[in-house]
Amino acid sequence: MSNRRILDRMVTPEWMSTALRIARMDKPWPEARQLLEVALRDKVEAKTGRRKTATVLAGSWLKPAPEAQAVVDWAKEHAGGDIRVWHLGVLMANYSFLGDVCAEVGRTLALAQEVDTRSLRSAMKSTWGDRDVVNVATRSAIRTLRSFGCLVGENGESRSEVGCRITPERSTVPWLIHALMVARGVREVDLRDALAAPEFFMFDLPTSIDNGYPHIERFTEGSGRVVIGIVERREHSPPASTKQMSLDV
């Protein structure tokens, strides 16, 4: 499983909510895409910029990557509360570049008080290649994280500090872990590592999760290590158990 898509435009929670609203209409793809561009007319002035922004938004909520389809379908039905949680999960699942940026930002902020966009750009080039699009995408990712309040920094300044901490509802955390695995291109993850993932630097996560989400399953190895794995969607699957997964971290 691999999802190597680049987020090359800044998006905001407001724009993402517009895309979610249109996605929930279940319109045919051409009509939904047109509605999205119309909705952005008062938000993005330049026609080219509006088209590129609509492409990113459409690639999140309207026409997600195949690997992210289950993540997005569940979110379309269940998203509520602090909607930023859902938008961030959907963006990471669909644009692994943003997931890599969040991971690098999280690791940096664990050691320092701020992250520098120039250093971040160099780190992204080491894994995504020395291309102009990586420069644009890194800047777009930082601007997106600032628009969500995850980072704070002055316009035009390369330095950003950690912003607000978002507390997802407990029932949302298994879905976030699924989004994390899709972003990383893996099918399994250690539960302890997932809850402490640097990609989740903007979240205050609990030390246990509820097992009411149908697209992941839990394995306990002989050593006591708890592993979370992605399960394939099945027709007529029985309801998932609501037994709580507990793990102290």
C-alpha positions in Angstrom: 0.0 0.0 0.0 1.5 3.3 -1.1 0.1 6.7 -1.5 2.6 9.3 -2.8 0.5 12.4 -3.4 1.8 15.9 -2.9 -0.3 18.7 -1.4 0.8 21.6 -3.5 -1.9 24.2 -2.4 -2.8 25.6 0.9 -6.2 24.7 2.2 -8.2 25.9 5.2 -10.7 24.3 7.5 -13.4 26.5 5.9 -12.6 25.3 2.4 -12.4 21.7 3.6 -15.8 22.0 5.2 -17.2 23.3 1.9 -15.8 20.2 0.1 -17.3 17.9 2.8 -20.7 19.5 2.5 -20.6 18.9 -1.3 -19.3 15.4 -0.9 -22.3 14.6 1.4 -24.6 15.6 -1.4 -23.5 12.5 -3.4 -23.7 14.3 -6.7 -22.1 12.8 -9.8 -18.4 13.6 -10.1 -18.6 16.3 -12.8 -21.4 18.1 -11.0 -19.7 17.9 -7.6 -16.5 19.3 -9.0 -18.3 22.2 -10.7 -20.2 22.9 -7.4 -16.9 23.0 -5.6 -15.3 25.5 -8.0 -18.4 27.7 -7.8 -18.3 27.6 -4.0 -14.7 28.8 -4.1 -15.3 31.9 -6.3 -15.7 34.2 -3.3 -12.8 32.6 -1.4 -10.1 32.3 -4.1 -10.0 35.1 -6.6 -7.5 33.9 -9.2 -9.1 31.4 -11.6 -5.9 29.2 -11.8 -5.5 29.3 -8.1 -9.2 28.4 -7.6 -8.8 25.5 -10.0 -5.7 24.1 -8.2 -7.3 24.6 -4.8 -10.4 22.8 -6.0 -8.2 19.9 -7.2 -6.7 19.5 -3.8 -10.1 19.7 -2.0 -11.7 17.3 -4.5 -8.8 14.9 -3.9 -9.6 14.8 -0.2 -13.4 14.6 0.3 -14.9 14.1 -3.2 -12.6 11.8 -5.1 -10.0 10.3 -2.6 -7.1 8.1 -3.3 -8.1 4.4 -3.5 -6.1 3.7 -0.4 -8.0 6.4 1.5 -11.5 5.5 0.3 -12.6 3.7 3.5 -11.1 6.5 5.7 -13.1 9.1 3.8 -16.3 7.1 3.5 -16.4 6.7 7.3 -15.6 10.3 7.9 -18.3 11.5 5.5 -20.9 9.7 7.6 -19.5 10.3 11.1 -17.6 13.6 11.1 -18.7 16.0 13.8 -17.4 17.9 16.8 -14.1 19.6 16.2 -14.2 19.2 12.4 -10.5 20.0 12.1 -9.7 16.5 13.4 -11.5 14.9 10.5 -10.1 17.3 7.9 -6.5 16.7 9.1 -7.0 12.9 9.0 -8.5 13.0 5.5 -5.7 15.3 4.3 -3.0 13.0 5.7 -4.6 9.9 4.3 -4.9 11.4 0.8 -1.7 13.4 0.7 1.2 11.4 2.2 3.4 14.4 1.7 1.5 16.2 4.3 1.8 13.2 6.6 5.6 13.3 6.1 5.7 17.1 6.8 3.7 16.5 10.0 6.1 13.7 11.1 9.1 16.0 10.6 7.5 18.9 12.3 6.5 16.6 15.2 10.0 15.3 15.6 11.5 18.8 15.4 9.1 20.2 18.0 9.8 17.4 20.4 13.4 18.7 20.5 13.0 22.4 19.9 10.6 25.3 20.4 10.1 26.0 16.7 10.4 24.6 13.2 12.0 26.4 10.3 10.5 26.1 6.9 13.9 26.2 5.2 15.2 23.2 7.3 11.9 21.4 6.7 12.2 21.9 3.0 15.6 20.3 3.0 14.3 17.3 4.9 11.4 16.9 2.4 13.8 17.0 -0.5 15.9 14.2 1.0 12.9 11.9 0.7 10.8 13.4 -2.1 13.5 14.6 -4.4 15.1 18.0 -5.2 12.2 19.3 -7.2 10.6 22.7 -7.4 7.2 21.2 -6.5 8.7 20.1 -3.2 9.5 23.7 -2.4 5.9 24.7 -3.2 4.4 21.8 -1.3 6.4 22.4 1.8 5.3 26.0 1.9 1.7 25.0 1.2 1.8 22.4 4.0 3.1 24.9 6.6 0.4 27.4 5.5 -2.2 24.7 5.8 -1.1 23.8 9.3 -1.1 27.4 10.3 -4.6 27.9 9.0 -5.7 25.0 11.2 -4.0 26.6 14.2 -1.6 23.6 14.6 1.3 26.0 14.0 1.6 29.7 14.5 3.9 32.1 12.7 4.1 35.5 11.1 3.2 35.8 7.4 6.4 35.6 5.4 8.4 34.3 8.3 10.0 30.9 8.0 9.8 30.1 11.8 6.7 28.5 13.2 5.9 27.5 16.8 3.4 24.9 18.0 -0.2 26.2 18.1 -3.3 24.9 19.8 -3.6 21.3 20.9 -6.7 19.5 19.6 -8.5 16.8 21.7 -10.3 14.3 19.4 -13.2 12.4 20.8 -12.1 8.9 22.0 -14.3 7.2 19.3 -12.4 9.1 16.6 -8.9 7.9 17.5 -9.1 4.5 15.8 -10.1 6.3 12.6 -7.2 8.6 13.0 -4.9 5.6 13.4 -6.3 4.2 10.2 -5.6 7.5 8.4 -2.0 7.4 9.8 -1.4 3.9 8.4 -2.7 5.0 5.0 -0.4 8.0 5.1 2.6 5.9 6.0 1.7 3.2 3.4 1.6 0.4 6.0 -1.0 -2.1 7.1 0.0 -2.5 10.7 1.3 -0.3 13.5 2.2 -0.7 17.1 -0.6 0.9 19.2 1.8 2.6 21.6 3.8 4.0 18.6 0.6 5.2 16.9 -0.7 7.1 19.9 2.7 8.8 20.2 3.2 9.3 16.4 5.0 12.6 15.5 2.4 13.1 12.8 -0.1 13.7 15.6 1.8 16.5 17.2 -1.3 18.7 17.1 -3.5 16.2 19.1 -3.9 15.3 22.7 -4.6 11.6 22.4 -5.9 9.3 25.1 -3.9 6.3 26.4 -6.7 3.8 25.3 -9.0 3.6 22.3 -12.5 2.3 21.7 -13.0 -0.7 19.3 -16.1 0.5 17.6 -14.4 1.3 14.3 -14.8 -1.5 11.7 -11.8 -1.0 9.5 -9.0 -1.8 12.0 -8.4 -4.8 14.2 -6.3 -5.5 17.3 -3.6 -8.2 17.8 -1.8 -8.9 21.0 1.5 -10.6 20.5 3.2 -13.0 23.0 5.3 -10.2 24.4 2.2 -8.2 25.2 2.8 -5.8 22.3 -0.5 -4.5 20.9 -0.6 -4.2 17.1 -3.3 -2.5 15.1 -4.0 -3.7 11.5 -6.2 -2.6 8.6 -8.9 -5.0 7.7 -10.5 -5.2 4.3 -14.1 -4.1 3.9 -16.4 -7.1 3.9 -20.0 -7.4 2.8 -22.5 -8.2 5.6 -19.8 -8.0 8.3 -21.2 -8.4 11.9 -21.2 -5.3 14.1 -17.9 -4.4 15.6 -17.5 -5.0 19.4 -17.6 -1.9 21.6 -15.0 -3.4 24.0 -12.4 -0.9 24.9 -8.7 -1.3 23.9 -6.6 -0.2 26.9 -2.9 0.6 26.9 -0.9 2.7 29.3 1.7 4.9 27.6 
